Amino acid sequence: MKCAVTYSLSDDNNSDCYYHDIAVFTDEFLIEGYKLASSVIDTYYNYILDSNTETASSTDEYLFEFLMLGTLWQVYSGDAFGLEDNPRQLLKGLSELRQRGGYLKPGADFLRGIFATLFLSPDLDDNLFVLEPDIAHFDKLINWLEATGEFNQEVSRLKLWQQFLNNQPHDISSDYLATSITLAAWFEIISSERLGKYTPNVEYFLNHVRPSHYWREDIIFSGRRRVEYHLNMIGAEIMNRTNRQEFLKTRFKAVLLPSCMCIKPEGQCPAQKCSKGLGCVLCTPSCKVSQLTKLGQDNGFGVFIITHESSAFSEDSNNDMANETVGIVGIACILNLISGGWKAKKLGLPAQCVLLDYCGCKKHWHNKGLVTDINMNQFIKIMGIEN
């Protein structure tokens, strides 16, 4: 198993087996999920259509959101119960300040690390209680997720479910929440069996490395549980399937990848600034970013280095891409993929995901930093490149 800081999709050869396994497990999840929750998903889908709240997504995407609801409920509802309103408002304000970027961001991050450690109860006690399925408790969960600043896209999706549940009789909304939690409990067990070999070191990281992240702004992000890795894996697979045809229709493809894939560290890589991030100058042929850039030049797609996940769809790049017929390929570690996919969708940019085979950035995961990699077979398949 290569470079497993928390997860690794690669064996000694490559990550081909992972992409087979996630496809098979996604099929299994969809079958079991609809057996348990088809009536809920149908009701929600019709609610979206009737209320004209948004352009309706596929029922597979809504089933994934329903799973996400239950999973986040199991993991965080106990923490959410103890969050008072004043620290919640403070943390929410700091997160909003951080998103604006600029010279205030470092100070906002510094304060977020302190207050998140103090008020968001980011401990690792597996015996934390889970709140009863009730719409009032759902409100608390959303407030907590919003305060962390780490679940902005998830909160946006869950607020639609909140509106939907508020329109149901109280006993029905509680039953729907209970069904979501039941689905999440099934998923946690079965995903561990099907995908657990790809997340071998999450518990070790949480117990032995994550304590060094206390008082840092990534205290919540670095503390994501093993089931959340599996959740994002299956979410990426479902997004790829549902967005595939729209992606293929786009005139131009833009590949957004993280700087941790660059063979030269920050400060030494000569990549040049452009409207969508940084552009590789092909300085090192053995660098995977250089290889992808050359492949893009030969096949008509662009490759752009994103220095931070939050800058993937900055205001400048948004305006640039919104005026084009652009398909996005997001390359990122597991925990960033789903939020990036939802960001792209808000902009009307059909997206596909390619997972980093392992995480390794110096900021969050490895004290020296690892040069990360992807499965080229999967990338070529996603791009539709003919051999």
Secondary structure, DSSP 8 states (H G I E B T S, - for coil): ----SS-B---SS-SHHHHHHHHHHHHHHHHHHHHHHHHHHHHHHHHHHHHT-S----HHHHHHHHHHHHHHHHHHHHHHHT--HHHHHHHHHHHHHHHH-GGGHHHHHHHHHHHHHHHS-----TT-----S-HHHHHHHHHHHHHHSS-HHHHHHHHHHHHHHHTS-HHHHHHHHHHHHHHHHHHHHHHHHHHGGG-TTHHHIIIIIGGGGTTSTTTTGGG--HHHHHHHHHHHHHHHHHHHHHHHH-SEEEEEEEGGG-SS-TTT---EEETTEEE-----TTSHHHHHHHHHHHHTEEEEEESSGGGTT-HHHHHHHHTS-EEEEEEE-HHHHHHHHHHHHHTT--EEEEE-SB---TTTT-SS-------HHHHHHHHT---
